[in-house]
Amino acid sequence: MVPERQFRTPLFDALVALAEARKVSFHTPGHKSGKGISTRFRQFVGPKIFTIDLTTLDEVDCLQKPVGVIKEAQELAAEAYGADHSFFLVNGTTVGNQAMILATAKPGDQVLVARNAHKSILAGIVLSGAIPRFFLPELDPELGIAWNVTGSALSTVMELYPQAKILCLTSPNYYGVAADLSTLIAKAKAQGMLALVDEAHGPHLRFHPDLPPSALESGADICVQSTHKIVGGMTQASMLHIKGDRVDLGRLRGVLYLLQSTSPSYILMASLDLARMQMATEGRKLLGKAIELAEGARARINRIEGLYCLEAGLVERAGPYRLDVTKLTISTKALGLSGFQVSAILNAEFGVQVEMADLGNLLVIVSIGDRKDDLDRLVSALTCIATRAEKGAPPIKPLIPPIQGDRLILPPREAYFAPYEYVEVGEAAGRVSSEVVTLYPPGIPLLVPGEEVSPEVVDYLLFMTSQGARVDGVRDSEPPCLRVLRD
Ligand SMILES: Cc1ncc(COP(=O)(O)O)c(C=O)c1O
């Protein structure tokens, strides 16, 4: 039974009430409820949205020090997510990940970091002065994707670094592959460690039993979720949840107070209030429909010659993982076409845009916003591409990223602020990186500040940039350059 109060949307209601009161405003934002907004903007989106683009006022509370409707909205979110405290975030999971590390790690503290971490986790490491001790996710050479981290990898790194105080995991990953969080977290907690989870791709997990268990259900102390990525939050709207009393709440509040904007968007925050209400009251039904659509499309794609869509059974046979079945990872390699190529054709010829592509795969996110027609369009476009693909074309060979585990020469913070120079990527082997270098997809950092650049990373970067991959942290010059420590 859903508690009656979960139907409430206190922040949104307060915004609407204030907008309808038509008070005269001599405060920010300068567009004054849209009266000063550009005509083109207003004509396209309509006038109403601007009337709730407000600032911190008594009626609508203050994110930095909530005492009214924001406090209530955050408490409802905590109840819905099974947390003790929830915090609204207006700079995505990026700011939540930074806060999660800064609130728990002090300079010099060792943090065990699963290497499939987003760069915002590394930003938290640089800002805090903590020392990351990486352990690697398992990789699948056939599909060229990363699964997730295992208990045995965690045990090994825990034995190597028994002083570590914090474990930081990322689950599910971009492809929807969730780690066995309860085992990993129990291991860490048994040694007195805090368990932090970047759950950017999992704000829906709690609301449907056929999805992998959420981080908090698995025992995490803190998790951060991109409400905007998967459910009804607007872009940049995320939440941070904590459970239990092992995290210093005062410090976490203080860190968010330092990092978040003093002018948070009320539209983004209202979208969090509404997204929570929607998940709490009808999440199971909506997600059930999304799961059915995704599973139907998966079955149909798997009947197309030359394509393979990742299934839960294969993921579970590969290791102690679970698949969020709303993600469709579609291997294109047998068609002799890269994921990049198929993605470009889907977009240009069929008006179908996927979440991401890599050398051998496409990633499609199916959500509560999709309809059967949308999936039909995807499947028929893929059928068409597969039918006309050159028969007998050599298959694409997926390439596994050469991620490193133990090449840290300097603490990341020290390396980040040390004198640097740019060198051509081809000349960078043996040098020490002063930048986070991440390839999208899969978004796993290839280099972090303070790490020695291996020849394998150089070869991989050169090859992937030649294939049109997006690399963050490499200077887009001709030839491309890496930022490394001055000798
Ligand atoms: C695993 C992971 N963590 C964090 C982020 C950052 O989230 P946001 O875009 O909400 O700031 C992303 C974004 O892609 C991500 O994939």
The ligand as a Gaussian input file, in Angstrom:
#p B3LYP/6-31G(d) Opt

LIG

0 1
 C       28.028000       6.261000     -13.766000
 C       27.768000       7.745000     -13.849000
 N       27.936000       8.500000     -12.758000
 C       27.704000       9.821000     -12.763000
 C       27.314000      10.457000     -13.916000
 C       27.074000      11.925000     -13.880000
 O       25.718000      12.145000     -13.753000
 P       25.009000      13.520000     -14.126000
 O       25.028000      13.603000     -15.616000
 O       23.645000      13.371000     -13.545000
 O       25.788000      14.620000     -13.496000
 C       27.135000       9.713000     -15.086000
 C       26.747000      10.382000     -16.323000
 O       26.744000       9.865000     -17.384000
 C       27.377000       8.326000     -15.050000
 O       27.232000       7.573000     -16.146000

